[in-house]
Amino acid sequence: MILFLDCFAGIAGDMLVAALIHAGAPLDRVLADVRAVGVPGWEARVERVFRGPYAATRFVVEPSGRPDSTKRLGDPGHGHHHGHDHGHDHGHDHGRGSSHEHGADAGPDGFPGQPQRSWATIRALLEASPLPPGVRARSLVVFARLAEAESRVHGMPVDEVQFHEVGAVDSIVDIVAACSAMEALGITRVVSTPLPMGQGAVQTQHGLLSIPVPATVEVLRGFPVMPSPFGGELVTPTGAALVAALAVPGPMPAMVIRSVGYGAGSRDPSTHANVLRVVIGDGDAGSAAEIVELSAEVDDLPGEAVPPLLDALLAAGAVDAFVVPVLMKKGRSGLWIHALCTSDHQPAVGEALLRHSGSFGYRFVTMGREVLARHFEVAATQFGEVRVKVGSRGGAVVHTAPEFEDCAKAAREHGVAIGQVQGAALAALVSGASTSEQLDRVRGIVHTPTPAGTHVKAPR
């Protein structure tokens, strides 16, 4: 699936999470992944709000136990909400070596009791967590981009960069949640418009700083930006890192649109609709496409280093990666590493191959391929909802495959074999229990306010 980011009003980490949830990412799965990182003391909710002509979704992260954290989706005050004093442009706190989320991502009161966390500490948390490999790999790449930018701003080793108490919690939640939502939606390629740079200055503990702030500028090295007539901070460091690490710049690609989502910032200015629009779809059915295959042989890579290598290749944009045992010259056992990617991802995938494999070079060849159009249906089974990938060619369904992670989770929860869940999902799909209308009902947890709302609390 292709994810297109229409950043006409900018982007922040929470806006991307909200837009992906609005587009159909399951909120319970996303927040379960965030909780798996093991950072306590936060709680999150989604709100249905309006920004200009758009009915949009907000994703709000705040400290556990705040007085206003009892508000629920659909409560008064969360529809047309005009009174926020913290949107994309509220205050910053740039201490030496600290990284902060700005604007819509950070709450005004901070996260009391949270320690400062270095990039080395956050990296260890992510690597030790039971996150799905794809979520972990993407999260590490994004945080690394943010940490490297901060290290250049403050002139210090990257592992010593400290993430301030607000930025650490907000950034961990937003980055992991965004990567989890992409994984849940089956995103394999991300394309983004150039990012609009706001105007003006922002007050910090060191005085006024020009917008865009230093961390955002450093994160976006090599990524196209453009001026904007709108004032204030439009692109936050976390939003910039998510785009720069995971997306390639460009216009909306050719695709069959499957879903659209709108993620709102907390401000509701009169000058423009403060939303991020995401468009999700699959490529043309049965169309020919070019793919680049990168490969290298190594004879000194230990087996335990292979999974992190594959994770890094996939996070860099590879559509597939695998390793084959081979017998090399002089009878040495080795590994033949393969990565497939589009041409625009070749530099990043090549860098990941060299960095994580120990190889001193790699070969690449461009070849053609034909791909099926793919989209997801949601099958309602006795074991819960299971996503089923549907591949079609010329409008006819060719293959269907239940998502393994969904089946494995349901099998664990119900104490049954994975094959039993897979069979139930396929049976539900054939019987018509899974339809586009059902998928809309699943998304309705965000689109339609409910009296109970949606509210999840992290463990203390």
GUVO-913781 format. One line per 3 residues: their letters; for each residue x, y, z of C-alpha. Coordinates in nm, 4 decimals. Example, Ala and Ser with C-alpha at 12.3 -4.5 7.8 and 13.67 -1.06 7.14 Angstrom:
2
AS) 1.2300,-0.4500,0.7800 | 1.3670,-0.1060,0.7140 .
This chain:
460
MIL) 0.0000,0.0000,0.0000 | 0.1108,0.3548,-0.0749 | 0.0777,0.6373,0.1791 .
FLD) 0.0677,0.9906,0.0402 | 0.1175,1.2795,0.2835 | -0.0478,1.6031,0.1747 .
CFA) 0.1277,1.8474,0.4068 | -0.0329,2.1703,0.2857 | -0.0694,2.2938,0.6458 .
GIA) 0.2443,2.1249,0.7807 | 0.2920,1.8118,0.9869 | 0.3456,1.7115,1.3488 .
GDM) 0.3795,1.3661,1.4982 | 0.0340,1.3658,1.6554 | -0.1265,1.4919,1.3341 .
LVA) 0.0174,1.1967,1.1400 | -0.1041,0.9473,1.4018 | -0.4511,1.1055,1.3996 .
ALI) -0.4718,1.1021,1.0201 | -0.3722,0.7349,1.0009 | -0.6311,0.6426,1.2655 .
HAG) -0.8912,0.8439,1.0742 | -0.7921,0.6468,0.7617 | -0.8559,0.3139,0.9331 .
APL) -0.5575,0.2167,1.1505 | -0.6910,0.0270,1.4576 | -0.6425,0.2441,1.7649 .
DRV) -0.6253,-0.0470,2.0112 | -0.3438,-0.2135,1.8190 | -0.1534,0.1140,1.7808 .
LAD) -0.1669,0.1930,2.1525 | -0.0814,-0.1668,2.2470 | 0.2413,-0.1265,2.0504 .
VRA) 0.3188,0.2026,2.2268 | 0.2600,0.0424,2.5676 | 0.4975,-0.2400,2.4699 .
VGV) 0.7875,0.0081,2.4765 | 0.7443,0.0270,2.8551 | 0.7287,0.4046,2.9098 .
PGW) 0.4727,0.4727,3.1881 | 0.2855,0.7832,3.2969 | 0.0930,0.8807,2.9827 .
EAR) -0.2571,0.8405,2.8523 | -0.4026,0.9037,2.5085 | -0.7373,0.9697,2.3490 .
VER) -0.8803,1.0573,2.0100 | -1.1239,1.3405,1.9494 | -1.3514,1.4269,1.6604 .
VFR) -1.2958,1.7934,1.5720 | -1.3574,2.0313,1.2842 | -1.0894,2.2293,1.1030 .
GPY) -1.2294,2.4546,0.8327 | -1.4524,2.2342,0.6132 | -1.3023,1.9077,0.7393 .
AAT) -1.4283,1.6670,1.0032 | -1.0956,1.5484,1.1393 | -0.9392,1.3449,1.4197 .
RFV) -0.7091,1.4650,1.6966 | -0.4684,1.2388,1.8826 | -0.4020,1.3743,2.2310 .
VEP) -0.1241,1.2523,2.4620 | -0.1075,1.3813,2.8202 | 0.0271,1.2821,3.1619 .
SGR) -0.1739,1.0206,3.3514 | -0.4234,1.1662,3.5949 | -0.4587,1.5169,3.4522 .
PDS) -0.7943,1.6668,3.5534 | -0.9094,1.7134,3.1918 | -0.7980,1.3650,3.0889 .
TKR) -1.1416,1.2303,3.1781 | -1.2902,1.4009,2.8703 | -1.4088,1.1543,2.6107 .
LGD) -1.4678,1.1469,2.2406 | -1.7788,1.3478,2.1662 | -1.7807,1.5418,2.4974 .
PGH) -1.8697,1.9113,2.4816 | -1.5770,2.1284,2.3913 | -1.4205,1.8884,2.1447 .
GHH) -1.6144,1.9669,1.8307 | -1.5489,2.3176,1.7008 | -1.2664,2.3930,1.9379 .
HGH) -1.1219,2.7401,1.8942 | -0.9714,2.8312,2.2267 | -0.6393,2.6436,2.2319 .
DHG) -0.3328,2.8495,2.3026 | -0.0996,2.5664,2.2041 | -0.1031,2.4599,1.8452 .
HDH) 0.1856,2.4251,1.6075 | 0.3534,2.7246,1.7673 | 0.3539,2.7061,2.1457 .
GHD) 0.6642,2.7427,2.3571 | 0.9946,2.5626,2.3231 | 1.2594,2.4678,2.5717 .
HGR) 1.5910,2.4120,2.4013 | 1.8395,2.2978,2.6591 | 2.1802,2.1738,2.5458 .
GSS) 2.1423,1.8423,2.3698 | 1.7689,1.8236,2.4262 | 1.5064,1.7458,2.1668 .
HEH) 1.1535,1.8697,2.2070 | 0.8341,1.8191,2.0268 | 0.6735,2.1467,1.9436 .
GAD) 0.3322,2.2645,1.8548 | 0.0484,2.0189,1.8490 | 0.2594,1.7310,1.9756 .
AGP) 0.3389,1.8562,2.3225 | 0.1077,1.9303,2.6125 | 0.1557,2.2621,2.7880 .
DGF) 0.2110,2.1202,3.1336 | 0.4766,1.8589,3.0594 | 0.5029,1.5084,3.2018 .
PGQ) 0.5888,1.5443,3.5719 | 0.8257,1.2853,3.7127 | 0.9559,1.1681,3.3771 .
PQR) 1.3361,1.1399,3.3531 | 1.5419,1.2829,3.0726 | 1.6306,1.0038,2.8324 .
SWA) 1.9321,0.9929,2.6032 | 1.9152,0.8579,2.2506 | 2.1165,0.5575,2.3705 .
TIR) 1.8521,0.4896,2.6386 | 1.5604,0.5240,2.3987 | 1.7345,0.3040,2.1436 .
ALL) 1.7841,0.0347,2.4081 | 1.4148,0.0587,2.5063 | 1.3036,0.0129,2.1474 .
EAS) 1.5471,-0.2699,2.0732 | 1.4452,-0.4621,2.3871 | 1.0702,-0.4130,2.3383 .
PLP) 0.8411,-0.6848,2.1965 | 0.7355,-0.4587,1.9096 | 0.6640,-0.6127,1.5680 .
PGV) 0.9908,-0.6028,1.3693 | 0.8609,-0.3551,1.1135 | 0.7378,-0.1130,1.3811 .
RAR) 1.0654,-0.1373,1.5719 | 1.2766,-0.0843,1.2595 | 1.0818,0.2212,1.1445 .
SLV) 1.0810,0.3722,1.4946 | 1.4578,0.3310,1.5279 | 1.5204,0.4961,1.1910 .
VFA) 1.3003,0.7950,1.2794 | 1.4510,0.8449,1.6258 | 1.8017,0.8105,1.4824 .
RLA) 1.7261,1.0879,1.2334 | 1.6031,1.3118,1.5144 | 1.8991,1.2346,1.7403 .
EAE) 2.1546,1.2929,1.4642 | 1.9983,1.6300,1.3893 | 2.0115,1.7326,1.7553 .
SRV) 2.3745,1.6210,1.7804 | 2.4654,1.8559,1.4937 | 2.2694,2.1435,1.6480 .
HGM) 2.4363,2.1078,1.9883 | 2.7802,1.9847,1.8788 | 2.7847,1.6680,2.0870 .
PVD) 2.8061,1.2892,2.0300 | 2.4763,1.1493,1.9082 | 2.4442,0.8913,2.1888 .
EVQ) 2.4681,1.1722,2.4468 | 2.1753,1.3712,2.3065 | 1.9174,1.4118,2.5828 .
FHE) 1.5455,1.4145,2.5080 | 1.3641,1.6536,2.7423 | 1.0814,1.5121,2.9589 .
VGA) 0.8094,1.6523,2.7297 | 0.9784,1.5571,2.4039 | 1.0794,1.2127,2.5249 .
VDS) 0.7297,1.0962,2.6166 | 0.5461,1.2726,2.3339 | 0.8024,1.1715,2.0749 .
IVD) 0.8114,0.8071,2.1852 | 0.4319,0.7832,2.1763 | 0.3927,0.9688,1.8469 .
IVA) 0.6772,0.7976,1.6610 | 0.5910,0.4440,1.7704 | 0.2178,0.5067,1.7166 .
ACS) 0.2763,0.6410,1.3651 | 0.5008,0.3471,1.2727 | 0.2520,0.1008,1.4219 .
AME) -0.0344,0.2565,1.2253 | 0.1651,0.2299,0.9020 | 0.2385,-0.1353,0.9748 .
ALG) -0.1280,-0.2050,1.0510 | -0.2354,-0.0441,0.7234 | 0.0202,-0.2425,0.5232 .
ITR) 0.2119,0.0660,0.4085 | 0.5159,-0.0221,0.1977 | 0.5858,0.3162,0.0389 .
VVS) 0.5476,0.6724,0.1699 | 0.5442,0.9800,-0.0549 | 0.5209,1.3361,0.0753 .
TPL) 0.4742,1.6818,-0.0660 | 0.7551,1.9314,0.0091 | 0.7140,2.0595,0.3630 .
PMG) 0.5935,2.4180,0.4172 | 0.8104,2.6291,0.6448 | 0.6265,2.8726,0.8706 .
QGA) 0.7218,3.2265,0.9540 | 0.8164,3.4254,1.2605 | 0.9912,3.3407,1.5835 .
VQT) 0.9214,3.1449,1.8990 | 1.0133,3.2235,2.2590 | 1.2457,2.9748,2.4331 .
QHG) 1.4484,2.9705,2.7526 | 1.7376,3.1035,2.5421 | 1.5331,3.3841,2.3905 .
LLS) 1.3700,3.4090,2.0513 | 1.4441,3.1436,1.7904 | 1.3620,3.1784,1.4242 .
IPV) 1.1050,2.9454,1.2694 | 1.1775,2.6778,1.1536 | 1.3675,2.5893,1.4695 .
PAT) 1.7226,2.4445,1.4418 | 1.6276,2.0793,1.4957 | 1.3683,2.0902,1.2173 .
VEV) 1.6160,2.2447,0.9732 | 1.8783,1.9800,1.0494 | 1.6306,1.6921,1.0256 .
LRG) 1.5222,1.8101,0.6809 | 1.8682,1.8206,0.5239 | 1.8252,1.6750,0.1774 .
FPV) 1.4441,1.6943,0.1791 | 1.2644,1.9653,-0.0225 | 1.0869,2.2449,0.1621 .
MPS) 0.8873,2.5441,0.0463 | 0.7760,2.8802,0.1857 | 0.4305,2.9203,0.3324 .
PFG) 0.2120,3.2278,0.3768 | 0.0967,3.0986,0.7147 | 0.2646,3.2195,1.0322 .
GEL) 0.3877,3.0114,1.3233 | 0.5557,2.6732,1.3358 | 0.4008,2.4419,1.0757 .
VTP) 0.6482,2.1528,1.0853 | 0.7681,2.0118,1.4167 | 1.0933,1.8186,1.4684 .
TGA) 0.9092,1.4883,1.5186 | 0.6895,1.5490,1.2143 | 0.9960,1.6373,1.0098 .
ALV) 1.1805,1.3257,1.1275 | 0.8898,1.0960,1.0355 | 0.8809,1.2426,0.6847 .
AAL) 1.2549,1.2661,0.6245 | 1.3253,0.9142,0.7525 | 1.0328,0.7261,0.5964 .
AVP) 0.9145,0.9192,0.2889 | 1.0382,1.0229,-0.0517 | 0.9348,1.3628,-0.1919 .
GPM) 0.6963,1.3849,-0.4819 | 0.3407,1.4445,-0.6050 | 0.0570,1.2019,-0.5423 .
PAM) 0.1581,0.8751,-0.7127 | -0.0638,0.6759,-0.9464 | -0.2787,0.4516,-0.7293 .
VIR) -0.6264,0.3240,-0.6579 | -0.7435,0.5246,-0.3545 | -0.8667,0.3055,-0.0678 .
SVG) -0.8991,0.5487,0.2228 | -0.8417,0.9114,0.3214 | -0.7746,1.0526,0.6669 .
YGA) -0.7501,1.3994,0.8214 | -0.5364,1.4607,1.1298 | -0.5924,1.7876,1.3142 .
GSR) -0.3507,2.0118,1.4958 | -0.4794,2.1649,1.8176 | -0.4961,2.5209,1.6807 .
DPS) -0.7933,2.6247,1.4676 | -0.6693,2.9358,1.2832 | -0.8942,3.1443,1.0629 .
THA) -0.6365,3.1559,0.7824 | -0.6380,2.7860,0.6867 | -0.7583,2.4399,0.7838 .
NVL) -0.4943,2.3088,1.0241 | -0.4999,1.9445,0.9105 | -0.2718,1.6852,0.7582 .
RVV) -0.4396,1.4812,0.4838 | -0.3253,1.1267,0.4143 | -0.4332,0.9298,0.1083 .
IGD) -0.3830,0.5526,0.1073 | -0.4073,0.3313,-0.1975 | -0.2511,0.0577,-0.4046 .
GDA) -0.0743,0.0693,-0.7388 | -0.2321,0.0024,-1.0742 | -0.3545,-0.3554,-1.1088 .
GSA) -0.1311,-0.5789,-1.3143 | 0.0917,-0.2902,-1.4172 | 0.4568,-0.3383,-1.5012 .
AEI) 0.7031,-0.1626,-1.2750 | 1.0793,-0.1377,-1.2369 | 1.2535,-0.2656,-0.9290 .
VEL) 1.6171,-0.2463,-0.8214 | 1.7844,-0.5527,-0.6689 | 2.0830,-0.4876,-0.4420 .
SAE) 2.3020,-0.7784,-0.3369 | 2.6257,-0.8555,-0.1573 | 2.8010,-1.1616,-0.0126 .
VDD) 2.9617,-1.1574,0.3313 | 3.1463,-1.4256,0.5253 | 3.1824,-1.2576,0.8635 .
LPG) 2.8244,-1.1666,0.9611 | 2.7054,-1.3573,1.2729 | 2.3582,-1.5109,1.2577 .
EAV) 2.2175,-1.2884,1.5327 | 2.3008,-0.9821,1.3187 | 2.0776,-1.0961,1.0307 .
PPL) 1.7352,-0.9940,1.1764 | 1.8529,-0.6368,1.2547 | 1.9992,-0.6167,0.9023 .
LDA) 1.6700,-0.7205,0.7423 | 1.4779,-0.4794,0.9677 | 1.7090,-0.1946,0.8637 .
LLA) 1.6708,-0.2743,0.4925 | 1.2918,-0.2809,0.5181 | 1.2854,0.0399,0.7236 .
AGA) 1.5009,0.2118,0.4609 | 1.2384,0.1392,0.1969 | 1.3067,-0.2122,0.0671 .
VDA) 0.9899,-0.3853,-0.0492 | 1.1522,-0.7198,0.0322 | 1.4801,-0.8435,0.1777 .
FVV) 1.6193,-1.1908,0.2331 | 1.9440,-1.3773,0.3005 | 2.0608,-1.7005,0.1326 .
PVL) 2.3404,-1.9283,0.2681 | 2.6196,-1.9735,0.0090 | 2.9579,-2.1435,-0.0200 .
MKK) 3.2211,-1.8831,-0.1059 | 3.5783,-1.9029,-0.2318 | 3.8270,-2.1121,-0.0370 .
GRS) 3.5353,-2.3152,0.0977 | 3.4150,-2.0411,0.3347 | 3.0491,-2.0360,0.4382 .
GLW) 2.8800,-1.7049,0.3752 | 2.5541,-1.5191,0.3327 | 2.4137,-1.3699,0.0127 .
IHA) 2.2117,-1.0598,0.1006 | 1.9333,-0.9418,-0.1301 | 1.7188,-0.6293,-0.1073 .
LCT) 1.4510,-0.5160,-0.3549 | 1.3440,-0.1536,-0.3714 | 1.2256,0.1202,-0.6042 .
SDH) 1.4908,0.3409,-0.7610 | 1.4088,0.6377,-0.5367 | 1.4822,0.4230,-0.2283 .
QPA) 1.8094,0.2803,-0.3605 | 2.0403,0.5313,-0.1827 | 1.8810,0.4684,0.1583 .
VGE) 1.8603,0.0901,0.1127 | 2.2181,0.0780,-0.0128 | 2.3384,0.2751,0.2878 .
ALL) 2.1526,0.0390,0.5227 | 2.3068,-0.2644,0.3499 | 2.6596,-0.1268,0.3833 .
RHS) 2.6106,-0.0020,0.7379 | 2.4560,-0.3180,0.8821 | 2.6168,-0.5993,0.6799 .
GSF) 2.9860,-0.5150,0.7040 | 3.0189,-0.5422,0.3257 | 3.2565,-0.3059,0.1474 .
GYR) 3.0231,-0.2743,-0.1506 | 2.7170,-0.4096,-0.3248 | 2.5909,-0.4824,-0.6756 .
FVT) 2.2623,-0.3609,-0.8165 | 2.0570,-0.4333,-1.1238 | 1.7304,-0.2846,-1.2480 .
MGR) 1.4641,-0.5295,-1.3595 | 1.0970,-0.5297,-1.4452 | 0.8182,-0.6793,-1.2373 .
EVL) 0.4418,-0.7129,-1.2456 | 0.2458,-0.6639,-0.9262 | -0.1113,-0.7283,-0.8230 .
ARH) -0.3236,-0.4428,-0.6929 | -0.3643,-0.4964,-0.3194 | -0.6010,-0.3733,-0.0535 .
FEV) -0.7213,-0.4908,0.2866 | -1.0610,-0.6158,0.3934 | -1.1558,-0.6759,0.7571 .
AAT) -1.3029,-1.0194,0.8298 | -1.5335,-1.0498,1.1310 | -1.4642,-1.3930,1.2856 .
QFG) -1.5502,-1.5630,1.6144 | -1.1933,-1.4792,1.7178 | -1.2259,-1.1080,1.6463 .
EVR) -1.1483,-0.8903,1.3466 | -0.8711,-1.0087,1.1126 | -0.7332,-0.8115,0.8190 .
VKV) -0.7175,-1.0005,0.4912 | -0.4925,-0.8856,0.2065 | -0.6702,-0.9087,-0.1293 .
GSR) -0.4693,-0.9149,-0.4528 | -0.6435,-0.8502,-0.7837 | -0.5567,-0.8185,-1.1509 .
GGA) -0.7811,-0.6582,-1.4081 | -1.0545,-0.6247,-1.1484 | -1.0566,-0.9982,-1.0658 .
VVH) -0.9417,-1.1308,-0.7279 | -0.6355,-1.3545,-0.7684 | -0.5133,-1.4177,-0.4122 .
TAP) -0.6322,-1.3604,-0.0565 | -0.4123,-1.3897,0.2518 | -0.5044,-1.3257,0.6180 .
EFE) -0.2479,-1.1069,0.7925 | -0.0256,-1.3362,0.9978 | 0.0234,-1.0979,1.2919 .
DCA) -0.3535,-1.0532,1.3319 | -0.4064,-1.4304,1.3207 | -0.1240,-1.4992,1.5661 .
KAA) -0.2606,-1.2428,1.8142 | -0.6138,-1.3859,1.7929 | -0.4818,-1.7413,1.8275 .
REH) -0.2905,-1.6505,2.1455 | -0.5900,-1.4745,2.2970 | -0.8321,-1.7624,2.2264 .
GVA) -0.5933,-2.0547,2.2744 | -0.6419,-2.1967,1.9240 | -0.4137,-2.2801,1.6331 .
IGQ) -0.3177,-2.0030,1.3907 | -0.4518,-2.2115,1.1022 | -0.7948,-2.2153,1.2632 .
VQG) -0.8030,-1.8344,1.2721 | -0.6772,-1.8127,0.9135 | -0.9493,-2.0505,0.7974 .
AAL) -1.2167,-1.8535,0.9815 | -1.0994,-1.5290,0.8218 | -1.1058,-1.6717,0.4711 .
AAL) -1.4480,-1.8266,0.5336 | -1.5813,-1.4902,0.6534 | -1.4417,-1.3211,0.3436 .
VSG) -1.6018,-1.5762,0.1089 | -1.9363,-1.5576,0.2894 | -1.9472,-1.1833,0.2493 .
AST) -1.8943,-1.1038,0.6201 | -1.6159,-0.8685,0.5143 | -1.7117,-0.5757,0.2951 .
SEQ) -1.6041,-0.2187,0.2334 | -1.9044,-0.1078,0.4372 | -1.7819,-0.3168,0.7300 .
LDR) -1.4421,-0.1517,0.7043 | -1.6159,0.1858,0.7241 | -1.7923,0.0679,1.0411 .
VRG) -1.4560,-0.0299,1.1884 | -1.3267,0.3184,1.1128 | -1.6393,0.4603,1.2720 .
IVH) -1.4737,0.4381,1.6151 | -1.3074,0.7603,1.5086 | -1.5486,0.9015,1.2521 .
TPT) -1.8574,0.8824,1.4703 | -1.8653,1.0078,1.8317 | -1.9901,0.7582,2.0876 .
PAG) -2.1089,0.8239,2.4425 | -1.8292,0.6119,2.5887 | -1.5609,0.7548,2.3621 .
THV) -1.2165,0.6133,2.3273 | -0.9626,0.6538,2.6043 | -0.6567,0.4450,2.6830 .
KAP) -0.4281,0.4797,2.9824 | -0.0699,0.3596,3.0018 | 0.0372,0.1682,3.3131 .
R) 0.1858,0.3777,3.5869 .
